[in-house]
Amino acid sequence: MEFFEVVAKRYSHKASFDYDKKIPEEDLRKIVEAGMAAPSAGNSQSPEFIIITDEKILERISIITQNAILWTAPAMIAVVTRPRVREVLDITTECLICDFAVATENMLLAATALGYCCGWMDGPFTDPQVREKVEELLGIPDDRMLILVVPIGYPLQEGPRREKKPFEQRASWNRYAVERG
Ligand SMILES: Cc1cc2nc3c(=O)[nH]c(=O)nc-3n(C[C@H](O)[C@H](O)[C@H](O)COP(=O)(O)O)c2cc1C
């Protein structure tokens, strides 16, 4: 798929995935390698990734998070960073956030380019109790922090595409002249 087609096609799939259609390991590895190729502050390469395909672990994550979108995903990629990210937003923290965000976007684009649907799921892990349970399940050490998971699969149902604002309402040339809605 051509790059700009991939960018246009990517969307957050929030409907059911086809759980029975599994994703080959080499595709999951490729997707994570796309995340690893992303820029990071000072080339720190701070985000780390856990590829989850074990059905029992997938099920446990769905039970712990009680999240309907995660229930049907045949694979997930957990994105992990350093605990400091929840502290005051100093420059180091800001860089850590940017690092995992750009790595995740690379993976969303890579998954889309390979023909899968995917999403960005961090809501459940903002509850420390949920996050800590899933961190324990995945064996994430104390000096690391689970930020989000990317559910990946083929769609069982088509999900809605969200509208993006027109160019002029988000961007301008040379000086700030964004048409605010
Ligand atoms: C920082 C961030 C956090 C997000 N958290 C969630 C989430 O917890 N659950 C969810 O379903 N989608 C989540 N999303 C996806 C957004 O809802 C989605 O990107 C937005 O509605 C635009 O839709 P699109 O991705 O289809 O273009 C998140 C996206 C970002 C960038």
The ligand as a Gaussian input file, in Angstrom:
#p B3LYP/6-31G(d) Opt

LIG

0 1
 C       -3.455000       9.678000      23.259000
 C       -4.592000       8.846000      22.709000
 C       -5.362000       8.100000      23.586000
 C       -6.401000       7.294000      23.093000
 N       -7.076000       6.476000      23.968000
 C       -8.058000       5.691000      23.498000
 C       -8.733000       4.788000      24.369000
 O       -8.405000       4.652000      25.543000
 N       -9.750000       4.058000      23.862000
 C      -10.116000       4.136000      22.558000
 O      -11.052000       3.448000      22.144000
 N       -9.471000       4.962000      21.693000
 C       -8.465000       5.719000      22.130000
 N       -7.779000       6.548000      21.266000
 C       -8.209000       6.637000      19.856000
 C       -9.019000       7.919000      19.583000
 O      -10.304000       7.806000      20.141000
 C       -9.072000       8.138000      18.078000
 O       -7.760000       8.283000      17.578000
 C       -9.884000       9.393000      17.718000
 O      -11.245000       9.236000      18.048000
 C       -9.780000       9.707000      16.224000
 O      -10.245000       8.611000      15.475000
 P       -9.330000       7.867000      14.414000
 O       -8.154000       7.268000      15.148000
 O      -10.241000       6.797000      13.852000
 O       -8.869000       8.855000      13.413000
 C       -6.715000       7.311000      21.710000
 C       -5.930000       8.075000      20.839000
 C       -4.862000       8.806000      21.315000
 C       -3.979000       9.559000      20.344000

